[in-house]
């Protein structure tokens, strides 16, 4: 895949991270708000190569609709970003992307993510006061299920292309430790009074709908929960989900 000229590179914890910054209003304009948009775990053989490019198109559209600056970060193993996938590594990478987003504007940073990216974004947001709100679309409340068959998770990561180095990981126990240490449900409880948007498909075939209710209940009155009838897991392709996200962003303060 060719890298569009709109992509740039920052130093990440495991090497270079590819970023796309939407061609929207200046982040030093009237609101100064910057949104970090995070991909989920890729599906399909070698789909990691194309995931970032697809999300960049969505970022540009959201920026045009909301007048927000949008930053897309490809986490390690995705697109041209260096390194091999680990859940803890993705958490570190997303923190680096938030650092970069915070340096761009004079307003707040909001973190929005799909699936795994939304759950990790919630964990990052809860630990970083610069993040003024978070949105999770089709995201799990925990990663406990990943621990049931760690080798299967590694093989799936190889299949979709986010693990590329032969022999990685060398220590399965260390590699999988974040499956239990990263807790989106607990992060949701720490986020208030900052707002949380939770959007989920009623027919999500990958993340049970009960997971979204767990996140929303943990955040209490700070959460806005929307379950979309007939929607599956790929909410970025659902216009109703994108309309809900755009409307929620527009209601956030400058």
C-alpha positions in Angstrom: 0.0 0.0 0.0 1.4 3.4 -0.9 1.5 5.9 2.0 -0.5 9.1 1.2 1.4 12.4 1.6 -1.0 13.2 4.5 0.6 10.6 6.7 3.5 11.6 9.0 5.6 9.7 11.5 6.3 10.2 15.3 8.6 8.3 17.6 6.6 5.6 19.5 7.7 3.3 22.3 8.5 0.5 19.9 9.6 2.5 16.9 8.0 4.8 14.3 4.2 5.3 14.5 2.3 6.5 11.4 -0.2 9.4 12.0 -2.8 11.0 9.8 -4.0 14.5 10.8 -7.2 15.5 9.2 -7.2 18.5 6.8 -9.7 20.3 8.9 -9.8 23.5 10.9 -6.7 24.6 12.7 -6.5 23.1 16.2 -5.5 26.5 17.4 -8.8 27.9 16.1 -11.9 28.9 18.1 -12.3 25.6 19.9 -8.9 24.0 19.7 -10.4 20.6 20.2 -8.5 17.5 18.9 -10.0 14.1 18.6 -7.8 10.9 18.6 -9.5 8.2 16.5 -8.3 4.7 17.1 -8.7 1.6 15.0 -9.7 -1.8 16.4 -8.2 -5.2 16.0 -8.0 -6.0 12.3 -10.0 -8.8 10.7 -9.1 -10.9 7.6 -5.7 -12.0 6.4 -3.1 -9.1 6.2 -5.9 -6.6 6.9 -3.6 -4.6 9.2 -1.9 -3.2 6.1 -5.0 -1.3 5.0 -6.7 -0.5 8.3 -5.2 2.9 8.8 -6.0 4.2 5.3 -9.7 3.3 5.7 -9.8 5.1 9.1 -8.1 8.2 7.7 -11.0 8.7 5.2 -13.4 8.5 8.1 -11.3 11.0 10.1 -11.4 13.5 7.3 -15.2 13.2 7.0 -15.7 13.6 10.7 -13.4 16.6 10.8 -15.5 18.3 8.0 -18.8 17.5 9.8 -17.7 18.6 13.3 -15.0 21.2 12.7 -12.7 19.2 15.0 -9.1 18.3 14.2 -8.9 14.5 14.0 -5.7 12.5 14.6 -5.5 8.9 13.5 -2.7 6.8 14.9 -1.7 3.4 13.5 -0.6 1.4 16.5 2.3 -1.0 16.3 1.9 -3.6 13.6 -0.8 -1.7 11.7 -0.1 0.1 8.4 3.5 1.3 8.3 3.9 1.5 12.1 6.8 -0.4 13.4 6.8 -3.2 16.0 4.6 -6.2 16.7 1.2 -6.3 18.4 0.8 -6.7 22.1 -2.2 -5.3 24.1 0.1 -3.5 26.5 2.1 -2.1 23.6 -1.0 -0.8 21.9 -1.9 1.0 25.2 1.6 2.6 25.3 1.3 3.6 21.6 -2.1 5.2 22.1 -0.6 7.2 25.0 2.0 8.5 22.6 -0.6 9.5 20.1 -2.5 11.4 22.8 0.7 13.2 23.7 1.1 14.3 20.1 -2.6 15.4 19.9 -2.3 17.4 23.0 0.7 19.3 21.6 -1.3 20.3 18.5 -4.2 22.3 19.9 -5.0 24.7 22.7 -8.3 22.9 23.7 -9.0 19.4 25.0 -8.3 16.0 23.6 -11.1 13.4 23.2 -10.3 9.7 22.5 -12.7 7.8 20.2 -12.1 4.1 19.3 -13.6 1.1 17.7 -13.6 -2.3 19.4 -10.2 -3.0 21.1 -9.1 0.6 20.3 -12.1 2.0 22.1 -11.5 -0.1 25.2 -7.8 0.9 25.3 -8.7 4.5 24.6 -10.9 4.4 27.7 -8.0 3.1 29.8 -5.8 5.8 28.5 -8.4 8.5 29.1 -9.0 7.4 32.7 -5.3 7.8 33.4 -4.7 11.1 31.6 -6.4 14.3 32.8 -5.7 16.0 29.4 -8.4 13.8 27.9 -11.7 15.4 28.4 -14.0 12.6 27.1 -14.0 9.2 25.5 -16.2 7.3 23.1 -16.3 3.5 22.7 -17.9 1.9 19.7 -18.4 -1.9 19.8 -15.8 -2.2 22.6 -15.4 -4.9 25.3 -15.6 -4.2 29.0 -12.6 -6.6 29.7 -10.0 -8.6 27.9 -10.4 -11.6 30.2 -11.6 -13.8 27.4 -8.3 -13.4 25.6 -6.5 -15.2 28.4 -8.4 -18.5 27.7 -6.2 -19.4 24.7 -3.2 -17.1 24.5 -1.6 -19.0 21.6 -4.7 -18.7 19.6 -4.6 -14.9 20.0 -1.0 -14.9 18.8 -1.9 -17.0 15.8 -4.8 -14.6 14.9 -2.5 -11.6 15.3 -0.1 -13.3 12.8 -2.9 -14.1 10.4 -4.1 -10.5 10.2 -0.6 -9.1 10.0 -0.1 -7.2 13.3 2.6 -9.7 14.4 5.3 -9.9 11.7 8.5 -10.8 13.4 9.4 -14.6 13.4 9.5 -15.9 17.0 7.6 -13.1 18.5 6.6 -13.1 21.3 9.3 -14.9 23.2 7.5 -14.8 26.6 3.8 -15.6 26.3 3.2 -14.8 30.0 4.7 -11.3 29.8 3.0 -10.7 26.4 -0.4 -11.6 27.7 -0.2 -9.9 31.1 -2.1 -6.9 29.9 -5.2 -9.1 29.2 -5.9 -9.0 32.9 -4.1 -5.7 34.0 -6.0 -3.5 31.5 -9.6 -3.1 32.7 -11.8 -0.9 30.6 -14.7 -1.5 33.0 -12.6 -0.1 35.9 -11.4 2.8 33.7 -15.0 3.7 32.9 -15.7 4.0 36.6 -12.7 6.4 37.0 -13.6 8.6 34.0 -16.5 10.7 35.4 -17.3 13.5 35.6 -15.8 13.5 32.1 -18.3 12.2 29.5 -18.4 8.8 27.9 -20.3 7.8 24.8 -20.9 4.0 24.4 -22.4 2.8 21.1 -23.0 -0.9 20.3 -24.7 -3.0 17.8 -27.6 -5.1 19.0 -26.4 -7.9 16.7 -22.7 -7.6 17.4 -21.2 -11.0 16.6 -17.8 -10.4 18.3 -18.5 -8.4 21.5 -21.7 -9.2 23.4 -24.1 -6.4 23.9 -23.9 -6.9 27.7 -20.3 -5.5 27.5 -21.5 -2.0 26.5 -24.0 -2.0 29.4 -21.2 -2.8 31.8 -19.2 0.1 30.6 -22.1 2.5 30.7 -23.2 1.4 34.2 -19.6 1.8 35.5 -19.6 5.4 34.3 -23.0 6.2 35.7 -24.6 9.5 34.8 -21.5 10.5 32.8 -22.3 7.9 30.2 -24.5 8.1 27.1 -25.5 4.6 25.9 -26.9 3.9 22.4 -27.6 0.3 21.2 -28.4 0.2 17.5 -31.0 -2.3 16.3 -29.8 -4.5 13.5 -26.2 -3.3 13.7 -23.2 -5.6 14.0 -19.6 -5.1 15.1 -18.3 -2.8 12.3 -19.9 0.4 13.4 -17.7 2.7 11.5 -19.6 1.6 8.4 -23.0 2.3 10.0 -24.2 5.8 9.3 -26.4 5.9 12.4 -23.3 5.3 14.6 -21.3 8.0 12.9 -24.3 10.4 13.2 -24.4 9.7 17.0 -20.7 10.2 17.3 -20.8 13.5 15.4 -23.7 14.8 17.4 -22.0 13.8 20.7 -18.9 15.7 19.7 -20.8 18.8 18.8 -22.3 18.8 22.3 -18.9 18.8 24.0 -17.7 22.1 25.3 -14.9 24.2 23.7 
